Amino acid sequence: MIQTTTQKKKKKRKKRNLLKDWISYAGVRVLIFILHLFNIETNLRFACFLGRCLWKYYHRGRKRALNNLRESFPEKNEQWMWETGKRSFEQIVMLTVDMLFTPRLVKKSNWRDYCNFKKGEYAKWLMKEGNGFLMIAAHYSNFEIMGYMLGLFDFDAYSIARPLDNKFISDYLYGVRKRAGQKIIDKKGASAMMEHISSSGATLCFIADQDAGRKGLFVDFFGRKASTYKSIGLLAMTYNLPIGIAYSRRVGNKFYFEIAIDRVILPEEWADKDDPLRWITQEYTAEIEKFVRVDPSQYWWLHRRWKHRPKEETEKAKADKVKS
């Protein structure tokens, strides 16, 4: 009983200091004002500089990224690992600049100046039919601009996002996105709304490469088992929804993106599978790996995609430890 109580106390969230949060928010607004005094190209160059600083001084993050790269690309040399990891950190900071400038730059009248839709007509018509659609992406390049474009062109689409701990900053960023027409659902409590939205014929957008914990479905991702959420596959199976796998890839250091939905998984494809949930989950995960391999430097190798391990793997590790 004592142990349980202690664990509950640890899980209890620390109360936020509203004054500190507001001061942080004020600082962010001042920074945004300063950034907007310069053009997007200057800001992206500055973002690259900050990304290189992050790579140099954030030792734990750099170590994690390098470990992930070594496991995923065992055939590459160490120089490639470091260059790819450093560029990945640059991309993370560049995304922040992208998000702040997108509403100012991208309009219905000029979107072709910033985006090239390489492939996606079929998925577009499926979304417009209004029979329901699931669109998934990954922590790759500027994934945010795809949701922005859906809102800009009045698609009935909802993005699931996790709010920031700082409510003031979170509300501000949500407001920027919503003014462009994006519909955003907080990740907390989203499950109660997903079924209703899916059955109504709208499009639900997910970032599908996050670790799903011990209860997730383990599928292959870059040669290793990765815990993946079951919710996407279950929604698709329940409502017979097609799944589009989308990506946005930055061209050079510019605010210009190649956007594509190379693969649409249709309900008839999993109808005869022995384990349709596993098949769906593995299929879209393999598609994510496919577009990441085209330019691995735009993927977020920092995040803990392989944090949790399959039960049989942990049991084997324990047994080997006992033997040694």
DOBAFI-735242 format. One line per field, with one value per residue (C-alpha): residue number from 1; residue in one letter; x, y, z. Coordinates in Angstrom, 3 decimals, padded with zeros to 6 digits. Each point is the difference from the previous one (the first is absolute). Example, Ala and Ser with C-alpha at 12.3 -4.5 7.8 and 13.67 -1.06 7.14 Angstrom:
BEGIN
seq: [1/2] .
type: [A/S] .
X: [012.300/001.370] .
Y: [-004.500/003.440] .
Z: [007.800/-000.660] .
***
This chain:
BEGIN
seq: [1/2/3/4/5/6/7/8/9/10/11/12/13/14/15/16/17/18/19/20/21/22/23/24/25/26/27/28/29/30/31/32/33/34/35/36/37/38/39/40/41/42/43/44/45/46/47/48/49/50/51/52/53/54/55/56/57/58/59/60/61/62/63/64/65/66/67/68/69/70/71/72/73/74/75/76/77/78/79/80/81/82/83/84/85/86/87/88/89/90/91/92/93/94/95/96/97/98/99/100/101/102/103/104/105/106/107/108/109/110/111/112/113/114/115/116/117/118/119/120/121/122/123/124/125/126/127/128/129/130/131/132/133/134/135/136/137/138/139/140/141/142/143/144/145/146/147/148/149/150/151/152/153/154/155/156/157/158/159/160/161/162/163/164/165/166/167/168/169/170/171/172/173/174/175/176/177/178/179/180/181/182/183/184/185/186/187/188/189/190/191/192/193/194/195/196/197/198/199/200/201/202/203/204/205/206/207/208/209/210/211/212/213/214/215/216/217/218/219/220/221/222/223/224/225/226/227/228/229/230/231/232/233/234/235/236/237/238/239/240/241/242/243/244/245/246/247/248/249/250/251/252/253/254/255/256/257/258/259/260/261/262/263/264/265/266/267/268/269/270/271/272/273/274/275/276/277/278/279/280/281/282/283/284/285/286/287/288/289/290/291/292/293/294/295/296/297/298/299/300/301/302/303/304/305/306/307/308/309/310/311/312/313/314/315/316/317/318/319/320/321/322/323/324] .
type: [M/I/Q/T/T/T/Q/K/K/K/K/K/R/K/K/R/N/L/L/K/D/W/I/S/Y/A/G/V/R/V/L/I/F/I/L/H/L/F/N/I/E/T/N/L/R/F/A/C/F/L/G/R/C/L/W/K/Y/Y/H/R/G/R/K/R/A/L/N/N/L/R/E/S/F/P/E/K/N/E/Q/W/M/W/E/T/G/K/R/S/F/E/Q/I/V/M/L/T/V/D/M/L/F/T/P/R/L/V/K/K/S/N/W/R/D/Y/C/N/F/K/K/G/E/Y/A/K/W/L/M/K/E/G/N/G/F/L/M/I/A/A/H/Y/S/N/F/E/I/M/G/Y/M/L/G/L/F/D/F/D/A/Y/S/I/A/R/P/L/D/N/K/F/I/S/D/Y/L/Y/G/V/R/K/R/A/G/Q/K/I/I/D/K/K/G/A/S/A/M/M/E/H/I/S/S/S/G/A/T/L/C/F/I/A/D/Q/D/A/G/R/K/G/L/F/V/D/F/F/G/R/K/A/S/T/Y/K/S/I/G/L/L/A/M/T/Y/N/L/P/I/G/I/A/Y/S/R/R/V/G/N/K/F/Y/F/E/I/A/I/D/R/V/I/L/P/E/E/W/A/D/K/D/D/P/L/R/W/I/T/Q/E/Y/T/A/E/I/E/K/F/V/R/V/D/P/S/Q/Y/W/W/L/H/R/R/W/K/H/R/P/K/E/E/T/E/K/A/K/A/D/K/V/K/S] .
X: [000.000/002.845/001.649/-003.251/-000.559/003.541/-000.429/-003.224/001.777/002.734/-002.565/-001.780/000.863/001.937/-002.110/001.007/001.219/-002.293/002.197/003.063/-002.061/-001.294/003.512/001.188/-002.926/000.846/003.591/-001.164/-002.209/002.932/002.187/-002.662/-000.235/003.777/000.003/-002.652/002.294/002.080/-000.930/-000.566/003.363/001.928/-002.028/000.559/003.759/-000.175/-002.058/002.722/002.569/-002.140/-000.467/003.767/000.337/-002.654/001.909/003.237/-001.258/-003.029/002.129/-002.786/-002.062/003.017/000.882/-003.572/-000.111/003.331/-001.070/-003.213/001.909/002.601/-002.716/-001.976/002.895/002.693/001.517/000.819/003.253/000.347/000.456/-003.325/-001.664/001.266/-000.865/-003.481/-000.663/001.174/-002.201/-002.928/000.425/000.085/-003.281/-001.686/000.813/-000.875/-003.472/-000.577/000.796/-002.205/-002.979/000.357/000.286/-002.429/-003.184/001.745/001.441/-002.285/-003.332/-002.443/001.329/003.701/000.333/001.791/002.901/000.640/-001.339/000.107/-002.667/001.911/-002.740/-003.327/-002.915/-001.560/000.156/-001.403/-003.113/-000.490/000.019/-002.405/-002.463/-000.746/-000.082/002.803/003.750/003.024/003.175/003.199/003.425/003.189/002.475/001.607/000.900/-002.906/-002.909/-002.026/-000.457/-002.170/-002.620/000.224/-000.664/-003.035/-001.432/000.884/-001.991/-002.975/000.379/-002.077/003.107/001.004/003.549/000.723/002.643/001.436/-000.307/003.158/000.439/000.066/-003.671/000.687/002.450/-002.178/-003.119/001.939/001.370/-003.378/-001.563/002.461/-000.839/-003.753/-000.142/001.190/-002.955/001.623/-002.159/002.027/-000.909/002.006/001.592/-001.407/-003.586/000.324/-001.081/-003.520/-000.301/001.853/-002.832/-002.543/002.252/000.874/-003.630/-000.972/002.138/002.754/003.749/002.031/003.721/002.550/003.716/000.511/003.616/-000.221/000.862/-003.255/001.332/-000.053/-003.589/000.698/000.211/003.635/000.806/003.226/001.473/003.562/000.744/-001.209/-003.301/-001.702/-003.073/-002.772/-003.509/-002.861/-002.591/000.644/-000.430/-003.021/-001.737/000.717/-001.382/-003.081/-001.128/001.651/002.119/002.846/003.351/002.279/003.683/001.250/003.276/001.383/003.675/001.992/001.959/003.418/-000.032/-002.982/-003.569/-001.089/-001.438/-000.737/-003.260/-001.268/-002.336/001.757/-002.080/-003.690/-000.950/-003.542/-002.351/-000.119/003.742/-000.307/-003.341/001.586/002.912/000.268/000.980/-001.261/000.959/003.625/000.067/-001.347/002.389/003.008/-001.000/-000.172/003.093/001.928/-001.185/001.294/003.370/-000.007/-000.303/002.377/002.699/-000.139/001.457/000.664/001.391/-003.547/-001.230/-000.128/002.579/-000.082/-003.331/-000.270/-001.711/001.392/-000.359/-002.108/001.012/-002.095/-000.595/001.923/003.004/000.121/-000.445/002.868/002.203/-000.780/000.754/003.330/000.900/-000.692/002.155/002.918] .
Y: [000.000/002.409/-000.738/000.587/003.332/001.093/-000.932/002.017/003.007/-000.298/-000.140/003.090/002.894/002.878/003.132/002.615/003.426/002.276/003.063/-001.799/-001.425/003.457/001.488/-002.808/000.700/003.725/-000.872/-002.211/002.784/002.449/-002.548/-000.519/003.766/000.186/-002.963/001.635/002.986/-002.277/-002.046/-003.746/-000.861/001.879/-001.676/-003.463/000.599/001.062/-003.112/-002.170/001.698/-000.674/-003.608/-000.459/001.493/-002.412/-002.875/001.139/000.661/-002.277/-003.049/-002.372/000.790/-000.338/-003.370/-001.263/001.178/-001.641/-003.276/000.000/000.717/-002.706/-002.592/001.099/000.360/-002.501/000.186/003.737/001.428/002.157/003.246/-000.551/-000.607/003.285/002.048/-001.515/000.461/003.616/000.794/-001.657/002.420/002.912/-001.194/-000.033/003.665/000.909/-001.453/002.526/002.856/-001.617/-000.094/003.673/001.183/-002.312/002.045/003.166/-001.524/-002.712/001.086/-001.517/002.336/-000.849/-003.464/-001.299/002.306/-002.101/-003.493/-002.582/-002.694/-002.870/-002.566/000.029/000.433/-003.349/000.693/003.490/-001.353/-002.644/002.774/002.143/-002.886/000.336/-003.713/000.247/-000.146/-000.501/001.891/-000.798/001.619/-000.181/002.255/000.836/003.421/002.486/-002.348/002.962/001.615/-002.883/000.688/003.701/-000.654/-002.143/002.833/002.624/-001.830/-000.758/-003.755/-001.487/-001.193/-000.263/-000.222/-001.688/001.875/000.054/003.416/001.541/000.105/003.803/000.857/003.543/-001.113/-002.982/002.157/002.472/-002.665/-001.729/003.354/000.590/-003.382/000.309/003.420/-001.711/-002.373/-002.940/-002.050/-001.313/-002.577/-000.279/-003.408/-000.276/-001.131/-000.390/-003.648/001.043/002.179/-002.093/-002.466/002.779/001.903/-003.126/-001.047/003.524/-000.271/002.436/-000.530/-000.795/000.833/-001.801/000.089/-003.758/-000.575/000.478/-002.656/-001.561/-001.525/-003.611/-000.538/001.154/-002.249/-000.813/000.147/000.273/003.468/000.303/-003.601/000.194/-000.495/003.306/000.398/001.537/001.205/-002.323/002.772/000.816/-003.583/-000.549/003.132/-001.014/-003.499/001.151/002.588/-001.395/003.107/000.385/001.100/002.462/000.167/003.552/001.842/003.484/000.213/003.231/000.964/001.340/002.618/001.784/000.440/-002.299/-003.492/-003.023/-001.506/-003.429/-002.807/-002.868/-002.771/-000.408/-003.207/-001.062/-002.128/-002.810/-000.499/-001.251/-001.782/-003.444/000.378/-002.370/002.862/003.197/002.293/-001.098/000.095/003.579/001.217/-001.631/001.259/003.684/-000.260/-001.458/002.907/002.487/-001.749/000.131/003.792/000.592/-002.006/002.427/002.706/-001.242/003.402/001.398/-002.569/000.662/-002.550/001.784/-001.415/-003.313/-002.084/-003.300/000.784/-003.042/-003.509/-003.118/-002.262/-002.905/002.270/001.281/-003.517/-001.265/002.890/-000.892/-003.668/000.819/002.275/-002.802/-002.423/002.416] .
Z: [000.000/000.805/-003.326/-001.887/001.725/-000.797/-003.637/-000.174/001.447/-002.616/-002.777/001.279/-002.274/001.452/000.224/-002.555/001.074/-002.013/000.463/-001.349/-002.858/-000.913/000.108/-002.289/-002.326/-000.046/-000.863/-002.865/-001.388/000.121/-001.775/-002.663/-000.527/-000.499/-002.392/-002.142/-000.540/-002.251/-003.042/000.079/-001.602/002.706/002.722/-001.451/-000.097/003.656/000.756/-001.554/002.234/003.093/-001.109/-000.213/003.495/001.256/-001.554/001.633/003.518/000.477/000.739/001.040/-003.095/-002.292/001.534/-000.477/-003.619/-000.799/001.625/-002.044/-003.202/000.664/000.606/-003.063/-002.457/001.045/-003.487/000.286/001.376/003.105/-001.942/-001.732/003.377/001.399/-003.078/-000.240/003.718/-000.033/-003.003/001.769/002.921/-002.445/-001.496/003.421/000.615/-003.594/000.561/002.801/-002.396/-002.658/002.362/000.924/-003.609/-001.797/000.680/-001.198/-003.136/-001.342/-001.477/-002.459/-002.653/000.344/001.577/-003.106/000.852/003.100/-000.707/-002.733/000.201/-001.521/000.479/001.792/-002.405/000.848/003.726/-000.555/-001.710/002.669/002.633/-002.005/-000.377/003.713/000.806/002.541/-000.401/002.243/-000.875/001.812/000.013/002.061/001.783/-003.307/-001.403/000.210/000.731/001.312/-003.410/-001.209/002.658/-000.802/-003.692/000.793/002.072/-002.596/-002.685/002.251/000.345/002.807/001.821/003.652/001.326/003.317/001.989/003.503/001.692/001.439/003.778/-000.134/-000.585/-001.237/-002.689/-000.894/-000.429/-002.135/-002.349/-000.205/-000.844/-002.836/-001.490/000.480/-001.680/-003.163/000.168/001.779/002.338/002.921/002.616/003.192/000.339/003.514/-000.405/-003.778/000.084/001.023/-003.123/-002.586/-000.582/-000.492/-002.413/-001.967/-000.350/-001.124/-003.146/000.996/-000.287/003.106/-000.051/002.170/000.659/-000.053/001.030/003.749/002.571/001.238/003.203/001.142/-001.190/-003.537/-003.031/-000.804/-003.712/-002.002/-000.478/-001.316/000.887/003.598/001.762/000.809/002.211/-002.113/000.866/-000.869/-000.309/-003.667/-001.153/002.236/-001.333/-003.584/000.575/001.905/-002.569/-003.176/-000.404/-002.493/001.422/-001.768/000.934/-000.565/000.252/-000.485/-000.997/000.120/-003.110/001.013/002.767/-001.488/001.096/-002.811/000.348/-002.098/001.263/-000.972/000.969/-001.742/001.534/000.768/001.828/-000.959/002.152/-002.570/000.436/003.570/-000.368/-000.507/002.423/002.966/002.316/-001.690/002.877/-000.079/-003.803/-000.142/002.694/-001.630/-003.459/000.884/002.211/-002.951/-002.168/002.577/-000.023/-003.797/-000.246/002.941/-001.812/-002.945/002.260/003.559/001.045/000.172/002.523/003.759/001.174/003.341/001.104/001.838/-002.673/001.320/003.714/000.949/-000.983/-000.676/002.983/-001.527/-000.616/003.591/001.384/-002.151/001.177/003.626/-000.590/-001.695/002.930/002.486/-002.008/-000.082] .
***
